[in-house]
Amino acid sequence: MAKHGKRTRAAREAVAGKDNLSVEEAVALVKSNATAKFDESVEIAMCLGIDPRHADQMVRGTVTLPNGTGKTVRVAVFARGPKADEAKEAGADIVGAEDLMETIQGGTIEFDRCIATPDMMPIVGRLGKILGPRNLMPNPKVGTVTMDVKDAVAAAKGGQVQFKAEKAGVVHAGVGKASFDEGKLAENVRAFVDAVQKAKPSGAKGTYMKKVSLSSTMGPGVTVDVMSATGNA
């Protein structure tokens, strides 16, 4: 059995027996346990009553967190000509076409978000097996396949978070940093939960939101009362 350090044991003891907390209580507890030497991310995980293997139960979307993520997002854009210039002016970190495709095929992926103009999709499509598993594949449903690259880049840089249900029906994302004010973290949590609630698929039956939990990068998870998270407490 693995031995845990004093910090880990103390963090686990701090959350022991504390379940279904309000968003504010959970945020405060997660912040108090984020004692690493770096600014830990605060992450949310939501267990949904869906089976993503069925098309009518897939959950995906985007949400712009009111207080940002605290993370510097590197954006790559597939575009040519004036649209490539527009992407650069908007602050895209990497802009290209076939050259960018070859770079990615070579194993270099130095970005967190990928945007493409519609005419670039035949090229981007060749990268499905590389970008897909990393949740980096541009998709019109979340606004990353668009002619409006300026707004797409601005959104990516300004705190927009993408979410997509995994095989087990779990959605997770970063909702800020441990250094954030408790109130701002709580606002971000509720904004994220609200976006997932609105993305409820037509095929979802029974209880949609089964469990919500928060954690910091190095800290234990804390379960959040679903009613509090949805603002119905």
Sequence and secondary structure as in RCSB ss.txt:
>XXXX:A:sequence
MAKHGKRTRAAREAVAGKDNLSVEEAVALVKSNATAKFDESVEIAMCLGIDPRHADQMVRGTVTLPNGTGKTVRV
AVFARGPKADEAKEAGADIVGAEDLMETIQGGTIEFDRCIATPDMMPIVGRLGKILGPRNLMPNPKVGTVTMDVK
DAVAAAKGGQVQFKAEKAGVVHAGVGKASFDEGKLAENVRAFVDAVQKAKPSGAKGTYMKKVSLSSTMGPGVTVD
VMSATGNA
>XXXX:A:secstr
     HHHHHHHHHHTT  SB HHHHHHHHHHH  SSS  EEEEEEEES  TTSGGG  EEEEE TT  SS   E
EEE  HHHHHHHHHHT SEEESHHHHHHHHTT    SEEEE GGGHHHHGGGHHHHGGGT    GGGT B S HH
HHHHHHHTTEEEEE  TTSEEEEEEEETTS HHHHHHHHHHHHHHHHHT  TT  S SEEEEEEEETTS  EEE 
HHHHTT  
